[in-house]
Amino acid sequence: MTIGVWILGDQLWIEQAALQSCQDKVPVIMIESLHHVQERPYHRQKLVLVWSAMRHFAEELREFGYPVTYKLAEDFETPLQEWVKENQITELRVMTPNDKPFTQMIEKFASLHCKITLIPNNHFLWSVEEFTTWAKRRKRLIMEDFYREGRRRFQILMEGDKPVGGQWNFDKQNRQPPKGKLNTPSTKWFEPDEITQDVIVHVKSLSFPLYGDVEPFRWGVTRSQALQILDWFIKNRLPEFGPYQDAMVTGEETMWHSMLSPYLNIGLLQPLEVIQAAEKAYHQNQLSLNSIEGFIRQVMGWREYMHGIYHFVSADYPEKNWFNHTQPLPEFFWTGETKMNCLHQVLTQLLRTGYAHHIQRLMVLSNFALIAGLSPQAVENWFHAMFIDAYDWVMQTNVIGMGLFADGGILASKPYAASGNYVNKMSDYCKGCVYNPKERVGKNACPFNFFYWDFLDRHRSQLQFQGRMSFILGHLERMSQEELEIIRQQARDWHVQRLG
């Protein structure tokens, strides 16, 4: 009996479950599939990151003594079939993919003529089964409850059964608008080595549709580099991470954000080591608790919660469309060419780097898509294609649920809809814009304004039952019918003309 292990591109950890399930240095296969990366027009930097990290990990496995076969192929099944036959593999072990469509694909492989065993995934703090057990006991799946349970379970920032500092949540201290000179820390980047340069050449040669700039490529591609990024964040960014984590500034692509999600999502870093590094720095250096708690909440709270929800919800979740939004994506989502400066800034940054931080994603990109009535499925597909840290499990819950409220409130307690006032308060984008964030109608009116009020007007019957929306709907009631009709017309005209 010969066991073999297939390692996927987001499972790049020497202690990943399929490898750990084997007693010996069993044969390993890794595959770059051209068919798989044509499912959507991915960002070029995403392909470089994943393929370079895979090739580096294959070298690392060889150094550990594993016999590794690395294939560049049209699909996954053909090279697997050949490898199974050549190596007389009787059992193929794969760590269960995080993305459900990938698991379904593996389960349909009929030509391998060997047993396929899926080993439970160990890249998260909570297994799918553990989250399901927690969720089934709840009337409402509130992230705050889950986060507190995680803090207790793993004893993070705890004094006995009480949170350090006497409270669980310091969000109110972490929403400061960007005022004056911020003195943001520099970013830790890397020069591409020979392997990465080969991948860049390969990606440049591909003839199918892709998006974004491939160079300069500056991301880390090995565990060693990912650990350097973690150390850089802990020393240079974490101490001041909290206060401005929601702020957006022209020319500041990364602010105090950790930049760790691409590495966590492909297995080069593990969540507990990241959380414990932050907690250790807090105790050793007496760092501000709001910064530490705010960061740990993102990894231990939101990231684990989103993964758990993704595997818990019904199979039709990706098709949810509570508001019945059907508008197609504007062309500027792919080009960045729009007169709305906030969208222009975020989209052109995304095209350059494959990255934007969480408030740029939620309160600029998703907010606009929500209030403009864009199709949730088109928006989710775009997010999945464009972001360097995007996977099915990341984007279904973040976009369908959190960003667009298309699930009707399974995940979020209210829609994250906002007018131009929010963007004006939390960024400097409006200063360089042709539109006026204080005007609701007219040729200078910020589209975020007339779309926001049009959204509330179109869906007031659905929104009136969302407890946190009653105050803002009161403002809508006091608006004159004349102004409302102008708002409706301006929103309709925008879609017809597709102006930016």
VOFI-607639 format. One record per residue (C-alpha): x, y, z. Coordinates in steps of 0.2 Angstrom, whole numbers, plus 5000, padded with zeros to 4 digits. Layout:
N
XYZ ...
This chain:
500
500050005000 500750174995 500050335002 500350504992 499850674997 499250814986 499550984993 498551134987 499051314984 498351375000 498951235011 500851285012 501251235029 502451095034 501251045048 499751035037 498550895041 498750785026 500650785028 500550755047 499350605045 500750515037 502150425046 503450435033 504150555020 502750505007 502750554989 501950734987 501250814971 500850994968 500051064953 499851234944 498251214934 497951334920 496151284918 495851324937 496451504935 495351544921 493751524931 493851714933 495051854927 496251854942 497351984947 499151944941 499951974957 498851844965 499451714953 501251764956 501051754974 500251584975 501251504961 502951574968 502451524986 502051344979 503651324970 504651384985 503651264997 504051124985 505951164987 505651175006 504851005006 506250924996 507450995009 506450905022 506650745012 505050725003 504950664985 504050804977 503250804959 502850974953 501750994938 501251134927 499651074918 498051114910 497051034924 497250944940 496550774936 497650724921 499350744931 498650664946 498050514936 499850494929 500750524945 499550394954 499950264941 501850304940 502050294959 500750154962 499850264974 498450164982 497850304994 497850494990 497750605005 497250785003 496950915017 495050965015 495051125005 494351275013 493351314998 491851204995 491851204976 493651134977 493050994988 491650954977 492850944962 493950824971 492550714976 492050694957 493750634952 493350464944 494850424935 496250404948 495850224953 496450244971 495650284987 495450474990 495450525009 495050705014 496050745030 495150885041 495951055039 497051115053 497351295047 496051375058 495851395077 494051325076 493751165065 492151165055 491351045067 491851145082 491051305074 489451205069 489251145087 489451325094 488251395080 486851265083 486651315101 486351505096 484751595092 485851725083 487551705076 488351865083 490251885080 490451965097 489851815106 490951695096 492451815098 492251805117 492151625117 493751615107 494651725119 494151615134 494451455125 496251505120 496551615135 497051765125 497051935134 496251855149 496451875168 495551715174 493851725166 493851915164 494552005149 496152105152 495752295155 493952245161 493052255144 493052145128 492952285115 493952445112 493152485095 492652665100 494452715102 494952635085 493852745073 494852915073 494753015056 496453055049 496853225055 498553315052 500253235049 500053045053 501852985051 501352815045 502652675046 503552615030 503052445022 504052285023 504252225005 505452104996 506352094979 505851954969 507051804968 507451694953 505951584956 504751734958 505551814942 505251654933 503351654938 503251834933 503851794916 502651644915 501151754921 501651884908 501551754894 499751694898 498551734884 496851724894 496051884903 496951944919 496852104928 498052224937 499952254936 501152114938 502552224943 503252284954 502952124964 503452154982 502552024992 503351885002 503251704995 504051595009 503651565027 505351645032 504751805023 503051795030 503751785048 504851935044 503252035039 502451975056 503952035065 503952195056 502152225060 502352185078 503752305080 503352445068 501452455066 500552365080 500952495094 499952625084 498752505075 497152545084 496652725082 496752745063 496252575057 494752645049 495552795041 495952815022 497252935015 497752974997 499452894994 499452785010 499152615003 499452515019 499352635034 499652535050 498852375043 499652215046 499752145028 499651975035 498051905027 498851845010 500051735021 498751675033 497651625019 498951515010 499651435026 501351525027 500751595044 499551515056 498251615066 498751565084 500551615081 500051785075 498851815089 500151755102 501451865095 500352015097 499851965115 501651935119 502152115113 500752185123 501352115139 503252145136 503152325129 501552385138 500752425122 499052515121 497652385124 496452455111 497752425097 498152245103 496352205105 495752285089 497052175079 496752015089 494852045085 495152045067 496151875067 495251785081 493551865079 493151905061 494251785051 493751635061 491951685061 491851715043 492651545039 491451455051 489951545044 490451495027 490451315031 488851325042 487651415030 486551335017 487151285000 486151424992 487051555001 488051614986 486451654977 485651754990 485051924984 483851994998 483652164990 483452084972 484952194966 485352164947 486352304940 487952254931 489652304937 490252474930 491752464919 492752574930 492852424943 494052344931 494952504925 494852624940 494352764928 492952864937 492753044943 492352984960 493953004968 493752884983 493352744971 494752804959 496052794973 495552624980 495352544963 496952604955 497852554971 497052384970 497552364951 499352404957 499452294972 498052174973 497752244990 496552374999 496252375018 494652325026 493752495027 494252535009 493352365005 491852385016 491452575016 492052624998 491852474987 490552364995 489552525001 489452594983 488952424976 487652404989 486752574987 486952574968 486052404967 487452304959 487152114958 487852034973 488551884963 489452004951 490152094965 490751944974 491551874958 492452034956 493152034974 493651854972 494551894956 495452054961 496052034979 497751954983 497051864999 495351814991 494651644991 492851574990 492751555009 493351735012 492251824999 490551735000 490351795018 491251955017 490352015001 488651925001 488451945020 489452085027 489652205012 488052185003 486752125016 486152005002 485851865015 484551975024 485451985040 486151805043 487851885046 487652075049 486452165061 486152305048 486752355030 488352445030 487652585019 488252765021 488252925011 489753025006 489853105023 490652945030 491952945016 492253135019 492453105038 493652955037 494753005022 495453145013 494753074996 493353204995 494653354994 495253294977 493553254970 492453344957 490853294967 490353384983 490053264998 488753385005 487653394990 486253264988 485653314971 486253414956 487753394944 488953414958 488153294970 489153154976 488452994969 488652914986 487253034992 485953014980 486252824979 486152814998 484452904999 483852804984 484352644992 483452685008 481852744999 481852584987 481952465002 481152555016 479852415019 481252295021 482352405031 481052465044 481152295053 483052315055 483152385072 484652485070 483952575054 482352665062 483352825066 483952855049 482352805041 481552945051 482653065041 481952995025 480153025031 480553205033 481253225016 480053315003 479253214989 480053334977 481853304983 481553114984 480953114966 482453204960 483553084970 482652934961 482853014944 484653054947 485052874952 484152804937 485052924925 486752874932 486452694928 485752734911 487252844907 488552744916 489552904920 490852904934 
